[in-house]
Amino acid sequence: MMTTKELPVINLFDTKTRKLQALKSSDGKSLRIYGCGPTVYRDAHVGNMRTFLLSDIVIRLAKYIGYEIRFIQNITDVGHMSEDFVEDKILAQAKAESKDPYEIAKIYEARFHTDLKLLNITPADKYPKASECIDLMHNLINELIKKDHAYVGSDNCVYFSAQTFPSYGAISGNRLDSLKPGHRFEYSEAGAKRFHADWALWKAAENRTQMIWNSPWGNGFPGWHVECSAMSLHYLNGFVDLHLGGIDLRFPHHENERAQSNCIIDKEAVALWLHGEHLLFEGRKMAKSSNNVVLVSDLIARNIDPLALRLCFLENRYRSQMDLSWDSLKAAHQLLQRWREKILIWQASDSMQSDEGEILISQIVADLCDDLDTPRALQKIRSIEKSQSISDGVKLEVFNKIDKLFGLDLFNPPNQSKNLPDHLNEILIQRQKARSEGNFSESDRLRDLLSENGIAVNDSKDGQTWNWLISD
């Protein structure tokens, strides 16, 4: 294993400084990474998955070039207020589905992990849940009170005193003196706060009867922001080398988290803040009201390989707004199938390490180290695939190595994107037999029957292959 001083430098755009910054291990042992996870009251849509993929790209790259990683991602299963700040999102969903709120959280957390697996996203080393870390939050809040960065309001809620943190706004540019009363960025109250931009660390239960805990300040539940400070500092030993999240979390969540964490350790608690940009779908922001919320399961229902979504994301720079469409997903699905078919052909040649292959791979790694320039890296990969001067053996070597970076499962057979039912597999066998016996009329009949069942059959000198037809 190389020492960290010898490892290639990964430069990423730091939201706080607005410039590229080298990703470094502060303890010389591992990269300590924290990513904001889901609020588990609904299925994560593909826009959420773009953000979760961001951590995977960084982690795959860092591991590839030799770093040790410690990655923590929280699960918010309590304390996240809805848009009108009237009711906790999980409690609202529990009421809508007539289920216990903990059951709701468990259901949607399981679906989140299923979607991560379908997209080949590397699991975190730990997924701490807010509901299981209440004591950590109590300890952090107590320490902030002792340091005069927090206080108990007249409503028995505990608030962070924003004016005690002079550099507030460094991430988002939202300065305290420009934040006006009435902004819907934080839990509302009726004059209990000392300053209108203070935010709740602990909220009094009042009439709430579910998902509440005893505390030094009475029964209540945690504010949204406090969990990430408590978890990141605890599970990453007091410092975060890289903090990831969607651009929508920059304010107020990450501003508030930075203030809390910095005041606990009396210095910057995060070395580098990385944010992924918004995702549009066919020109519009995804929203229930627009009826354009797309889930990973929706891709599967259309026989689109979920990894086509991953490829679409990689074809766009992470900090550029992206417009996804069904057409781009279908094109990505077809490209994956083509690459997998090419790999079957290349595997017939001898693969061996070569200087040419290592040079090509190093160029792709260099693109990724340059602020995760995945579009440029994919351009190189496309050129390698189509090159007449690069041997099949070298192409196989390159694709084998880059698949560890891009996580596209390129070495899966092209017809394995979805399990084939037994009765359809039997028809494929019958068709192969008819073709080998020269019974082409029967072969064509069976091809049409397979097509009616959503399967496209391709014949080549190497035999019969199949793919699921993409449905509209």
Secondary structure, 3 states (H helix, E strand, C coil): CCCHHHCCCCEEEECCCCEEEECCCCCCCCEEEEECCCECCCCCEHHHHHHHHHHHHHHHHHHHCCCCEEEEECEECCCCECCCCCCEHHHHHHHHHCCCHHHHHHHHHHHHHHHHHHCCCCCCCECCEHHHCHHHHHHHHHHHHHCCCEEECCCCCEEECHHHCCCCCCCCCCCHHHCCCCCCCCCCCCCCCCCCCCEEEEEECCCCCCCCECCCCCCEEECCCHHHHHHHHHHCCCCECEEEEEHHHHHHHHHHHHHHHHHHHCCCCECCEEEECCEEECCEECCHHHCCCCEHHHHHHCCCCHHHHHHHHHCCCCCCCEEECHHHHHHHHHHHHHHHHHHHHHCCCCCCCCHHHHHHHHHHHHHHHECCCHHHHHHHHHHHHHCCCCCHHHHHHHHHHHHHHHCCCCCCCCCCCCCCCHHHHHHHHHHHHHHHCCCHHHHHHHHHHHHHCCEEEEEECCEEEEEECCCC
